[in-house]
Amino acid sequence: MSKEINDILNDNKHKDLNRFLNQRKCLNITNQWLLYSFHLIQSSGLLVTSYAASVNDHKLIWLGISLNGIASLFHIYEKLNSNILKKLLNDIILIKDGKYIDESNITPNLNQNTQKQEINLTEHKYQSYQNNENPTEVLISK
């Protein structure tokens, strides 16, 4: 019975790993398009706004401002996708290390306090040293 349970759990981890890798691939491609679109739309907005200011056309100025607003939305989505990519990578590393628990949420918590996160990371490293475990260095890029 326990062999069957282990087989099911291992199969679940394998499926999760494949799903995470596919999600990362899709998010990476989407982020490339969002990044290119952001730069294209932002540049267009700046050019339209500059031209409209030189000819004193208020309608074109608002068009340029609107283009910059749309570009900012693209940038926000790209940053959100980057946070999801980091979470997926963390889950992939946990699967590799054999510490994966299928209870995590891949959407980022936008209300999370970064200071609390740093304290929890420090406590985790301290507990790893206390338990004579090999502490894993975690890189947090902001």
PEZI-V403680 format. One record per backbone hydrogen bond with DSSP energy under -0.5 kcal/mol. NH is the residue of the N-H (numbers start at 0). CO is the residue of the C=O. E is the energy in kcal/mol with one decimal. If there is no record, write none. Layout:
# PEZI-V403680
nh: [NH & NH]
co: [CO & CO]
e: [E & E]
This chain:
# PEZI-V403680
nh: [4 & 5 & 6 & 7 & 8 & 9 & 10 & 11 & 12 & 13 & 14 & 15 & 16 & 17 & 18 & 19 & 20 & 21 & 22 & 23 & 24 & 25 & 26 & 27 & 28 & 29 & 30 & 31 & 32 & 33 & 34 & 35 & 36 & 37 & 38 & 39 & 40 & 41 & 42 & 43 & 44 & 45 & 46 & 47 & 48 & 49 & 50 & 51 & 52 & 53 & 54 & 55 & 56 & 57 & 60 & 61 & 62 & 63 & 64 & 65 & 66 & 67 & 68 & 69 & 70 & 71 & 72 & 73 & 74 & 75 & 76 & 77 & 78 & 79 & 80 & 81 & 82 & 83 & 84 & 85 & 86 & 87 & 88 & 89 & 90 & 91 & 92 & 93 & 94 & 95 & 96 & 97 & 97 & 98 & 99 & 102 & 103 & 109 & 111 & 113 & 116 & 117 & 118 & 119 & 120 & 121 & 122 & 123 & 124 & 125 & 126 & 127 & 128 & 129 & 130 & 131 & 132 & 134 & 136 & 138 & 139 & 140 & 141]
co: [0 & 1 & 2 & 3 & 4 & 5 & 6 & 7 & 8 & 9 & 10 & 11 & 12 & 13 & 14 & 15 & 16 & 17 & 18 & 19 & 20 & 21 & 22 & 23 & 24 & 25 & 26 & 27 & 28 & 29 & 30 & 31 & 32 & 33 & 34 & 35 & 36 & 37 & 38 & 39 & 40 & 41 & 42 & 43 & 44 & 45 & 46 & 47 & 48 & 49 & 50 & 51 & 51 & 55 & 56 & 57 & 58 & 59 & 60 & 61 & 62 & 63 & 64 & 65 & 66 & 67 & 68 & 69 & 70 & 71 & 72 & 73 & 74 & 75 & 76 & 77 & 78 & 79 & 80 & 81 & 82 & 83 & 84 & 85 & 86 & 87 & 88 & 89 & 90 & 91 & 92 & 93 & 94 & 93 & 93 & 100 & 100 & 107 & 108 & 111 & 112 & 113 & 114 & 115 & 116 & 117 & 118 & 119 & 120 & 121 & 122 & 123 & 124 & 125 & 126 & 128 & 127 & 132 & 134 & 136 & 137 & 138 & 139]
e: [-1.9 & -2.5 & -2.4 & -2.3 & -2.7 & -2.7 & -2.4 & -2.3 & -2.3 & -2.3 & -2.6 & -2.6 & -2.6 & -2.2 & -2.5 & -3.0 & -2.4 & -2.2 & -2.6 & -2.5 & -2.0 & -2.4 & -2.8 & -2.4 & -2.1 & -2.6 & -2.7 & -1.9 & -2.0 & -2.8 & -2.6 & -2.5 & -2.7 & -2.6 & -2.1 & -2.3 & -3.0 & -2.7 & -2.3 & -2.3 & -2.6 & -2.4 & -2.5 & -2.8 & -2.5 & -2.5 & -2.7 & -2.8 & -2.2 & -1.8 & -1.8 & -0.7 & -2.4 & -0.7 & -1.7 & -1.9 & -1.7 & -2.5 & -2.4 & -2.4 & -2.3 & -2.0 & -2.0 & -2.4 & -2.3 & -2.0 & -1.6 & -1.9 & -2.1 & -2.2 & -2.3 & -2.0 & -2.1 & -2.3 & -2.4 & -1.8 & -1.9 & -2.0 & -2.5 & -1.9 & -1.9 & -2.5 & -2.4 & -2.1 & -2.1 & -2.3 & -2.4 & -2.2 & -2.2 & -2.2 & -2.3 & -0.7 & -0.8 & -2.5 & -0.8 & -2.3 & -0.6 & -0.9 & -1.2 & -0.5 & -1.7 & -2.1 & -2.0 & -2.4 & -2.0 & -2.3 & -2.6 & -2.2 & -2.2 & -2.4 & -2.7 & -2.1 & -2.0 & -2.3 & -2.1 & -1.2 & -2.5 & -1.0 & -0.5 & -0.5 & -0.6 & -0.6 & -0.5]
